Amino acid sequence: MADIAIRGGWVVAWGEKGHQVLDSGTVVVEGNRIVFVGFPDDPACPSAERVIDARGKLVSPGLINLHGIANLDLQVLRIDGNPTEGYNRPASVLDPGTPHILSDADFRTSAEFCVAAMLKAGNTSFGQVTTGFTMPWSQAEPEPHALAEAADAMGARAWLARFYQEGCDYTEPDGTRETVWDRSKAQAGLDSAIDFIRYLRGRADGRLTGFLFPYRTEKCSDELLQETMRQSRRLGNVHVRSHFSQRLDEFQNHKAKSSRTMVEWLQDIEFLGPQVCLTHARYIAGHSATGDPPGNDLDILARTGTSVCFCPVVSARNGRTMESFSRYVAAGINMGLGTDTFPPDLVEEMRVGALINKVIDGQQNAGTVRDFYNACTIGGAKALGRDDLGRLAPGCTADISIFNLPGISAGPVDDPMRTFVHFCDGWDCDMVLVDGKVVVEGGNVVGVDEEDLANRAQQTWKKYKAGLVAWDQAKRPADVLIPPLFPIAGRNRG
């Protein structure tokens, strides 16, 4: 007898031509594997000890968040803000031995909060990204281990890394932005990242995987990126991820010193391939903001098997986007989705991404649900080298997310996939299984006191924000440095 049967919902099953929806289908799980996907009246359908009633729900392969923010997110402070103002990082923060704003206990709270939010929104797998703004050349020591502990305890599947880079930005007292470069600190960060990959191996029943994360390609030398690829191969072609061509000035600075496009540069130094995922990759040849004609960038990415991770919401918040997701898909590039900000809601990312895509391309049939849903299931799985994830089929790992669909907010259901992407969000998630174990039930993370965790996170957030304010050379109060969008009365804002 199998362990769990999920019965009666709209099941997004994997077929010969890709995802297909089974109305009133069944998924049966034994151990950590899916053993049956079909209909309950099929003689081959096994009986199970526990039957989960999924009527009126969408039974989906677990969503894969390729670039999920895994710390309390400072980017939310910039929503509707002036990009030339706000907090800064003084040179003193780069001094050796300078304590971080957060304590070890704060890092644990941050990690627990973010992993719980990932699961609660239906993310069964996530590739971690944490802010480099409050850290210099590599990640603060407690944070990666805190994330590993939280993911292990809550049952998440996570790709975790210690980031590293050679160039570190800081702000002079007059507001001038500068960069200091240090190859030795970058190498120490890479060495530490390799140690962390080895530390994770075999932990949490294999749910934790390390990867290499040269944080921003523009802040890394050719030699560091090449060494990253060499170490990836030595470690068994581990996943490699980097922020790439995220801002227009990044593209322009590269163009000022090279006749090659940024994609051609990465091809020349052999920093492309099936184990590589470039997050953002917005400004490439042919983007209207660059002034460059379409070149071979998309073809190079497709031909090398390099994945691209699109983060629609944070892109839209900053007033920029790729041109366009549909264009990348049509070129044959493997596309994934990430949140890169709070909330870690991939359903919102699919919807916002699809709408942006339609506007950019000026076509109603651009930015399809099919392409965006594929990106956060099979696209993410391919980027991570896991063909057993992102699909519901016998033999695949039992990572499953179940979402509520019916109700006044969602409207009558015609096509459940249209309803899911365009009328629902991640907080409609009712149940999550990772590795065959129920980790979210009734919309709540199993074993987590969510009210206590939210309260602890709020206190850590206040400390984090106060630390940023303390950095300000002009000694502006919080409400001036980071002004609220409407005046907030009756509170001690600090």
Buried (B, 14 or more C-beta within 10 A) or exposed (E): EBBBBBBBBBBBBBEEEEBEBBEBBBBBBBEBBBBBBBBBEEEEBBEBEEBBEBEBBBBBBBBBBBBBBBBBBBBBBBEEEEEEBBBBBBEEBBEEEEEBBBEBEBBBBBBBBBBBBBBBBBBBBBBBBBBBEBBBBBBBEBBBBBBBBBBBBBBBBBBBBBBBBBBBBBBEEEEEEEEBEBEEBBBBBBBBBBEBBEBBEEBBEEBBBBBBBBBBBBBBBEEBBBBBBEBBEEBEBBBBBBBBBBBBEBBEEBBEEEEBBBBBBBBEBBBBBBBBBBBBBBBBBBBEEBEBEEBBBBBBBBBBBBBBBBBBBBBBBBEBBBBBBBBBBEBEBBBBBBBBBBBBBBBBBBBBBBBBBBEBBEEEEBBBBEBBBBBBBBBBBBBBBBEBBBBBBBEBBBBBBBBBBBEEEBEEBEEBBEBBBBBBBBBBBBBBBBBBBBBBBEBBBBEBEBEEBEEBBEEBBBBBBEBBBEBBEEEBEBEEBBBEEEEEEEEEEE
